[in-house]
Amino acid sequence: METGVTARGRSVLITDAVDKTLLAELNRSGFQTTYKPEIKKQDLEKEIGKYDVLVVRSRTKVDHRLIEMGTNLKVIARAGIGLDSIDVDAARERKIKVVYAPGSSTQSVVELTVMLAIMLLRNVKQGMKLVERGDFIKVPGQELKGKTLGIIGFGRIGYQTASVMKAFGMNVVAYDTFQNHEAIREVSGRFVTLDELMAISDVISVNVTMGRGDKPILSRKQFNGIKSGAVIINTSRAAAIDGQDLLEALTSGKISGFATDVLWNEPPQEKWERAIIEMANVIVTSHIGAQTLESQKRVASITAENILRAFTEVN
């Protein structure tokens, strides 16, 4: 945290669970911090007008209405790597600074992505179910080596995932609207079109950011062109995939397996969401990509630093 700059007496409301490092660093800088990680939306709307800074994660949705009620807000911070839970345009209209913690959870998300890929190819879920019911059966699986990894979204996480998978002996292709040619060379990969990626990849990893109103990147058209036997992992945003089209592709066998750390509704609400979760070849984790002790400390420190910097710019 920077020294020599304080925010004495300014108030911060934190509405989601965060590492205690964030509270400690904000308090040390002179902020008056209120921690309410389970506050309900109606209570938040009543209280938000008292605060200069709002800190959220994924649970709290900062929509236009909430921003309008935050009459004293100077800074909105997301203790995480994305801003899709915040109406950034509405904040900018009010000249409210919006900050987040890019790169803070890259390592933890990459490790989860690799784990899910291995679990899908080795049929770990099916094997565990058999053992749990008393059937000690050796379930066959596949190796990563020699297969093709298709990365959709070749940013920090996509690049690091490719680096790890290359060490397993995988071939790397990537699709991104922005092509970092130096990074792709470092993993001995190449950029391809989305259609080509779907057609040649054995393991597809979705590592994208999504803006409000963005259409899914993967839907029926892409699933119809997927390589036979391919699996998909999504550790980024559920909205990147059309859920109902995914269910159709899984049911028909076009997609051999699917693993995700994100759902369209958390917790799930739609029947088709439940149907996906209950499939034998689907693995779902509860949005734990950044939930490591190390990652949460990095998130906390970077968020605190960015709040102080933003607040200094405002003043």
C-alpha positions as a printed NumPy array, in Angstrom:
array([[  0.   ,   0.   ,   0.   ],
       [  1.253,   3.493,  -0.835],
       [  2.409,   5.653,   2.037],
       [  2.006,   9.367,   2.576],
       [ -1.587,   9.4  ,   1.309],
       [ -4.571,   8.875,   3.582],
       [ -8.342,   8.988,   3.306],
       [ -8.976,   9.983,   6.91 ],
       [-12.658,   9.767,   7.803],
       [-13.858,   8.52 ,   4.419],
       [-16.264,   5.587,   4.643],
       [-16.09 ,   2.213,   2.9  ],
       [-18.835,  -0.427,   2.697],
       [-17.768,  -3.987,   1.837],
       [-20.755,  -6.145,   0.88 ],
       [-19.141,  -9.488,   0.024],
       [-16.724, -11.784,   1.832],
       [-13.096, -10.687,   1.397],
       [ -9.749, -11.504,   2.935],
       [ -9.109,  -9.577,   6.161],
       [ -6.027,  -8.048,   4.52 ],
       [ -8.323,  -5.694,   2.613],
       [ -9.948,  -4.337,   5.774],
       [ -6.585,  -3.997,   7.528],
       [ -4.978,  -2.061,   4.676],
       [ -7.961,   0.248,   4.224],
       [ -8.149,   0.962,   7.955],
       [ -4.426,   1.623,   8.062],
       [ -4.872,   4.242,   5.326],
       [ -7.493,   6.087,   7.342],
       [-10.724,   4.757,   5.857],
       [-13.648,   3.935,   8.142],
       [-14.569,   0.427,   7.018],
       [-17.938,  -1.288,   7.444],
       [-18.026,  -5.01 ,   6.677],
       [-21.438,  -6.507,   5.809],
       [-20.773,  -9.563,   3.605],
       [-24.343, -10.869,   3.812],
       [-26.282,  -7.609,   3.448],
       [-29.533,  -7.962,   1.525],
       [-30.234,  -5.848,  -1.54 ],
       [-33.052,  -3.843,   0.047],
       [-30.885,  -3.007,   3.061],
       [-27.962,  -2.081,   0.828],
       [-30.157,   0.331,  -1.122],
       [-31.143,   2.039,   2.134],
       [-27.564,   2.349,   3.408],
       [-25.47 ,   3.022,   0.303],
       [-26.027,   6.778,   0.398],
       [-23.813,   7.078,   3.496],
       [-20.646,   5.735,   1.904],
       [-17.802,   7.099,  -0.219],
       [-16.552,   3.7  ,  -1.405],
       [-18.367,   0.454,  -2.218],
       [-16.433,  -2.831,  -2.435],
       [-18.089,  -5.917,  -3.965],
       [-17.298,  -9.322,  -5.394],
       [-19.646, -11.522,  -7.443],
       [-22.647, -11.719,  -5.104],
       [-23.495,  -8.012,  -5.07 ],
       [-24.8  ,  -6.63 ,  -8.351],
       [-24.125,  -2.914,  -8.708],
       [-26.863,  -1.818, -11.094],
       [-28.015,   1.619, -12.242],
       [-30.546,   1.891,  -9.414],
       [-27.968,   1.181,  -6.702],
       [-25.525,   3.652,  -8.22 ],
       [-28.187,   6.351,  -8.27 ],
       [-28.858,   5.715,  -4.585],
       [-25.152,   5.998,  -3.785],
       [-25.293,   9.767,  -3.674],
       [-21.882,  10.1  ,  -1.985],
       [-20.034,   7.379,  -3.882],
       [-16.607,   8.311,  -5.22 ],
       [-15.224,   4.837,  -5.925],
       [-16.694,   1.402,  -6.673],
       [-14.24 ,  -1.481,  -6.37 ],
       [-14.586,  -5.1  ,  -7.397],
       [-12.34 ,  -7.383,  -5.371],
       [-11.758,  -9.63 ,  -8.359],
       [-10.718,  -9.706, -12.005],
       [-13.9  ,  -8.704, -13.859],
       [-16.423,  -5.882, -13.927],
       [-19.507,  -7.655, -15.285],
       [-21.323,  -7.288, -11.936],
       [-21.038,  -3.483, -12.119],
       [-22.898,  -1.086, -14.421],
       [-19.724,   0.717, -15.445],
       [-21.515,   3.108, -17.791],
       [-23.852,   4.286, -15.037],
       [-20.871,   4.811, -12.738],
       [-19.037,   6.847, -15.334],
       [-22.091,   9.04 , -15.863],
       [-21.876,   9.888, -12.17 ],
       [-18.099,  10.36 , -12.434],
       [-17.551,   7.482,  -9.999],
       [-14.2  ,   5.717, -10.343],
       [-14.403,   1.949, -10.941],
       [-11.428,  -0.249, -10.032],
       [-10.693,  -3.975,  -9.833],
       [ -7.748,  -6.359,  -9.328],
       [ -6.56 ,  -7.654, -12.704],
       [ -4.15 , -10.583, -12.616],
       [ -4.677, -11.258,  -8.924],
       [ -6.269, -14.689,  -9.35 ],
       [ -4.591, -15.857, -12.562],
       [ -2.573, -18.656, -10.937],
       [ -5.504, -20.097,  -8.997],
       [ -7.833, -20.053, -12.03 ],
       [ -5.187, -21.689, -14.227],
       [ -4.66 , -24.477, -11.698],
       [ -8.417, -25.097, -11.51 ],
       [ -8.69 , -25.146, -15.31 ],
       [ -5.936, -27.741, -15.626],
       [ -7.471, -29.855, -12.861],
       [-10.874, -29.848, -14.562],
       [ -9.356, -30.823, -17.907],
       [ -7.605, -33.8  , -16.347],
       [-10.741, -34.804, -14.433],
       [-12.76 , -34.822, -17.661],
       [-10.247, -36.799, -19.7  ],
       [ -9.596, -39.317, -16.911],
       [-13.329, -39.716, -16.12 ],
       [-12.623, -38.971, -12.453],
       [-16.227, -38.133, -11.58 ],
       [-17.509, -41.441, -12.933],
       [-14.776, -43.383, -11.126],
       [-15.501, -41.678,  -7.812],
       [-19.215, -42.415,  -8.116],
       [-18.474, -46.102,  -8.7  ],
       [-16.17 , -46.319,  -5.669],
       [-18.708, -44.495,  -3.477],
       [-21.322, -47.139,  -4.222],
       [-18.89 , -49.988,  -3.623],
       [-17.889, -50.816,  -7.205],
       [-14.085, -50.709,  -7.366],
       [-13.827, -50.55 , -11.153],
       [-10.883, -49.167, -13.118],
       [-12.383, -46.542, -15.427],
       [-10.3  , -45.922, -18.579],
       [ -9.395, -42.388, -19.607],
       [ -7.114, -40.367, -21.856],
       [ -3.857, -38.427, -21.577],
       [ -3.329, -34.748, -22.391],
       [ -0.075, -35.388, -24.247],
       [ -0.339, -35.119, -28.025],
       [ -3.813, -33.603, -27.957],
       [ -4.76 , -30.108, -29.081],
       [ -5.76 , -27.417, -26.61 ],
       [ -8.002, -24.667, -27.949],
       [ -7.937, -21.452, -25.905],
       [-10.84 , -19.048, -26.409],
       [ -9.612, -15.757, -24.976],
       [ -5.822, -15.544, -24.983],
       [ -5.28 , -13.039, -22.163],
       [ -3.428, -13.562, -18.888],
       [ -5.304, -16.716, -17.901],
       [ -5.451, -18.126, -21.416],
       [ -1.716, -17.644, -21.895],
       [ -0.79 , -19.175, -18.523],
       [ -3.134, -22.127, -19.114],
       [ -1.478, -22.732, -22.472],
       [  1.974, -22.574, -20.837],
       [  1.066, -25.259, -18.303],
       [ -0.678, -27.472, -20.856],
       [  2.301, -27.203, -23.209],
       [  4.4  , -28.753, -20.435],
       [  2.027, -31.735, -20.584],
       [  2.832, -32.087, -24.295],
       [ -0.296, -30.494, -25.733],
       [ -0.43 , -28.55 , -28.981],
       [ -1.87 , -25.049, -28.596],
       [ -4.237, -23.044, -30.784],
       [ -6.046, -19.902, -29.718],
       [ -8.85 , -17.59 , -30.784],
       [ -8.989, -13.956, -29.7  ],
       [-10.097, -10.71 , -31.295],
       [ -6.768,  -9.24 , -30.12 ],
       [ -3.831, -11.38 , -31.184],
       [ -0.702, -11.235, -29.027],
       [  1.738, -12.858, -31.436],
       [  4.69 , -12.742, -29.043],
       [  2.711, -14.613, -26.372],
       [  1.434, -17.265, -28.77 ],
       [  4.989, -17.909, -30.025],
       [  6.126, -18.479, -26.436],
       [  3.781, -21.47 , -26.18 ],
       [  4.607, -22.676, -29.715],
       [  0.977, -22.069, -30.68 ],
       [ -0.929, -20.306, -33.422],
       [ -4.037, -18.195, -33.761],
       [ -6.966, -19.681, -35.668],
       [-10.572, -18.794, -36.386],
       [-13.209, -19.867, -33.885],
       [-14.615, -22.39 , -36.362],
       [-11.18 , -23.955, -36.891],
       [-10.538, -24.077, -33.169],
       [-13.784, -25.965, -32.598],
       [-12.986, -28.388, -35.404],
       [ -9.454, -29.365, -34.327],
       [ -9.352, -29.023, -30.525],
       [ -9.635, -31.968, -28.146],
       [ -9.802, -29.73 , -25.066],
       [-11.432, -26.292, -25.314],
       [-10.825, -23.768, -22.536],
       [-13.026, -20.679, -22.333],
       [-11.125, -17.765, -20.74 ],
       [-12.99 , -14.617, -21.729],
       [-14.436, -11.46 , -20.256],
       [-18.037, -10.565, -21.072],
       [-19.671,  -7.165, -21.149],
       [-23.299,  -6.387, -20.394],
       [-25.488,  -7.542, -23.259],
       [-22.724,  -9.493, -25.055],
       [-23.986, -12.492, -27.01 ],
       [-22.647, -15.977, -26.181],
       [-19.449, -16.917, -27.982],
       [-20.388, -20.603, -28.082],
       [-23.848, -21.695, -29.184],
       [-25.466, -24.217, -31.524],
       [-23.438, -23.181, -34.589],
       [-20.119, -23.73 , -32.843],
       [-21.273, -26.957, -31.174],
       [-22.326, -28.363, -34.544],
       [-18.748, -27.905, -35.744],
       [-16.981, -29.314, -32.696],
       [-14.47 , -32.154, -33.03 ],
       [-15.839, -35.558, -32.074],
       [-14.827, -36.458, -28.506],
       [-13.922, -32.903, -27.491],
       [-14.494, -31.514, -24.   ],
       [-15.089, -27.918, -22.894],
       [-13.942, -26.16 , -19.711],
       [-15.296, -22.755, -18.667],
       [-13.625, -20.957, -15.773],
       [-14.519, -17.439, -16.922],
       [-18.116, -16.312, -17.47 ],
       [-21.217, -18.473, -17.908],
       [-22.662, -15.97 , -20.389],
       [-19.918, -16.932, -22.855],
       [-21.888, -20.132, -23.559],
       [-25.537, -20.526, -24.53 ],
       [-26.691, -22.877, -21.777],
       [-29.691, -24.382, -23.516],
       [-27.692, -25.029, -26.69 ],
       [-24.995, -26.61 , -24.515],
       [-27.521, -28.976, -22.938],
       [-28.709, -29.996, -26.386],
       [-25.128, -30.671, -27.538],
       [-24.302, -32.68 , -24.412],
       [-27.493, -34.732, -24.695],
       [-26.851, -35.527, -28.359],
       [-23.248, -36.501, -27.676],
       [-21.692, -33.733, -29.783],
       [-19.734, -32.685, -26.693],
       [-18.099, -35.515, -24.73 ],
       [-17.721, -33.629, -21.468],
       [-18.155, -30.241, -19.862],
       [-16.625, -28.712, -16.744],
       [-17.464, -25.29 , -15.386],
       [-16.766, -23.084, -12.405],
       [-19.527, -20.636, -13.331],
       [-23.284, -20.918, -13.816],
       [-25.827, -18.694, -15.507],
       [-27.572, -18.277, -12.169],
       [-25.695, -18.818,  -8.92 ],
       [-27.26 , -20.786,  -7.338],
       [-28.946, -22.425, -10.382],
       [-32.591, -21.524, -11.046],
       [-33.546, -22.885, -14.462],
       [-34.548, -26.491, -15.17 ],
       [-32.023, -26.682, -17.991],
       [-29.258, -25.611, -15.58 ],
       [-30.156, -28.439, -13.222],
       [-30.272, -30.857, -16.158],
       [-26.713, -29.908, -17.145],
       [-25.402, -30.205, -13.582],
       [-26.901, -33.677, -13.135],
       [-25.305, -35.177, -16.271],
       [-22.702, -37.897, -15.689],
       [-20.14 , -36.224, -17.967],
       [-20.43 , -32.769, -16.389],
       [-18.35 , -31.364, -13.522],
       [-19.482, -28.196, -11.74 ],
       [-17.557, -26.314,  -9.073],
       [-19.081, -23.453,  -7.09 ],
       [-17.236, -20.438,  -8.532],
       [-14.024, -21.275,  -6.665],
       [-11.569, -20.101,  -9.326],
       [-10.175, -17.361,  -7.103],
       [-10.874, -19.123,  -3.798],
       [ -7.372, -19.911,  -2.666],
       [ -5.743, -18.319,   0.363],
       [ -2.943, -16.944,  -1.789],
       [ -5.24 , -15.488,  -4.425],
       [ -7.543, -13.822,  -1.92 ],
       [ -4.598, -12.085,  -0.247],
       [ -3.412, -10.803,  -3.627],
       [ -6.928,  -9.646,  -4.483],
       [ -7.195,  -7.84 ,  -1.159],
       [ -3.872,  -6.046,  -1.447],
       [ -4.334,  -4.99 ,  -5.063],
       [ -7.916,  -3.826,  -4.432],
       [ -6.889,  -1.747,  -1.413],
       [ -4.043,  -0.17 ,  -3.359],
       [ -6.301,   0.653,  -6.315],
       [ -8.99 ,   2.151,  -4.06 ],
       [ -6.474,   4.468,  -2.449],
       [ -5.007,   5.446,  -5.816],
       [ -8.46 ,   6.112,  -7.285],
       [ -9.542,   8.055,  -4.24 ],
       [ -6.421,  10.175,  -4.462],
       [ -7.19 ,  10.963,  -8.126],
       [-10.771,  11.908,  -7.236],
       [ -9.505,  14.327,  -4.617]])
